[in-house]
């Protein structure tokens, strides 16, 4: 039997960040959605491999991180929920 996780990681964007993404131009919104989907893979893989997930740590517990999307006026925070294998986006800022 393998000790690998049984399922992948998901990303969940809370209400206000989701509304912010809906207000963005379609190309930017699509890029942000793709970035967040990739984040679930990258962060989940790092956590499963006992490595630090992407971004700047915002606490000493390894739970909250901050990321700026390269080349875009978007920064967001995410929270790692290990029990449910979820990356939650509670804060997303779009600098217009």
BAVEXPA-581419 format. One record per residue (C-alpha): residue number from 1; chain; y, z, x. Coordinates in Angstrom, 2 decimals, decimal comma. Layout:
N
   seq   mol         v         w         u
   NUM     A         Y         Z         X
...
//
This chain:
96
   seq   mol         v         w         u
     1     A      0,00      0,00      0,00
     2     A      3,46     -0,88      1,28
     3     A      6,32      1,60      1,55
     4     A      8,81     -1,13      0,60
     5     A     10,99     -0,58     -2,48
     6     A      9,52     -1,80     -5,74
     7     A     12,73     -3,46     -6,99
     8     A     16,03     -4,72     -5,66
     9     A     19,52     -3,37     -5,84
    10     A     22,02     -4,23     -8,57
    11     A     25,80     -4,21     -8,69
    12     A     27,74     -2,78    -11,65
    13     A     31,47     -3,33    -12,09
    14     A     33,25     -0,76    -14,23
    15     A     35,71     -1,71    -17,00
    16     A     39,08     -1,85    -15,25
    17     A     37,78     -3,75    -12,18
    18     A     36,02     -6,20    -14,53
    19     A     39,27     -6,75    -16,45
    20     A     41,10     -7,33    -13,18
    21     A     38,56    -10,00    -12,25
    22     A     39,05    -11,69    -15,63
    23     A     42,80    -11,90    -14,94
    24     A     42,24    -13,69    -11,61
    25     A     42,37    -17,47    -11,21
    26     A     38,86    -18,84    -11,90
    27     A     38,16    -19,82     -8,28
    28     A     39,08    -16,37     -6,97
    29     A     37,13    -14,61     -9,72
    30     A     34,06    -16,72     -8,92
    31     A     34,38    -15,89     -5,23
    32     A     34,67    -12,15     -5,97
    33     A     31,63    -12,21     -8,27
    34     A     29,62    -13,99     -5,56
    35     A     30,80    -11,52     -2,95
    36     A     29,78     -8,54     -5,10
    37     A     26,36    -10,05     -5,81
    38     A     25,86    -10,52     -2,08
    39     A     27,02     -6,97     -1,50
    40     A     24,13     -5,64     -3,57
    41     A     21,73     -7,46     -1,25
    42     A     23,53     -6,50      1,97
    43     A     24,23     -2,88      1,11
    44     A     20,82     -2,34     -0,47
    45     A     19,07     -3,87      2,54
    46     A     21,08     -1,69      4,91
    47     A     20,30      1,46      2,95
    48     A     16,61      0,59      2,68
    49     A     16,62      0,05      6,45
    50     A     18,36      3,38      7,14
    51     A     21,54      1,62      8,33
    52     A     25,14      2,06      7,23
    53     A     26,09     -0,34      4,43
    54     A     29,08     -2,70      4,83
    55     A     32,64     -1,41      4,63
    56     A     34,60      1,60      5,72
    57     A     33,09      4,98      4,79
    58     A     35,34      7,04      2,51
    59     A     33,30     10,24      2,61
    60     A     30,87     12,11      4,85
    61     A     27,98     11,75      2,40
    62     A     27,38      8,01      2,79
    63     A     28,17      7,40     -0,85
    64     A     31,62      5,79     -1,09
    65     A     32,88      2,76      0,87
    66     A     35,93      0,48      0,93
    67     A     35,85     -3,28      1,58
    68     A     38,47     -6,02      1,79
    69     A     37,26     -9,53      1,05
    70     A     38,13    -11,61      4,12
    71     A     40,89    -14,12      3,48
    72     A     41,52    -12,95     -0,09
    73     A     44,02    -10,50     -1,59
    74     A     41,24     -8,28     -2,92
    75     A     40,11     -4,83     -1,83
    76     A     37,58     -2,67     -3,64
    77     A     35,67      0,57     -3,40
    78     A     32,00      0,95     -4,12
    79     A     29,66      3,86     -4,65
    80     A     26,00      3,89     -3,61
    81     A     23,69      5,31     -6,28
    82     A     20,40      5,59     -4,40
    83     A     18,35      7,04     -7,28
    84     A     19,00      4,02     -9,51
    85     A     19,36      1,52     -6,62
    86     A     22,79      0,55     -7,85
    87     A     26,08     -0,38     -6,20
    88     A     28,88      0,64     -8,57
    89     A     32,42     -0,78     -8,32
    90     A     34,88      1,82     -9,73
    91     A     38,04      0,43     -8,06
    92     A     39,13     -3,16     -7,44
    93     A     42,67     -4,11     -6,48
    94     A     44,01     -7,67     -6,56
    95     A     47,27     -8,09     -4,68
    96     A     49,08    -10,88     -6,54
//
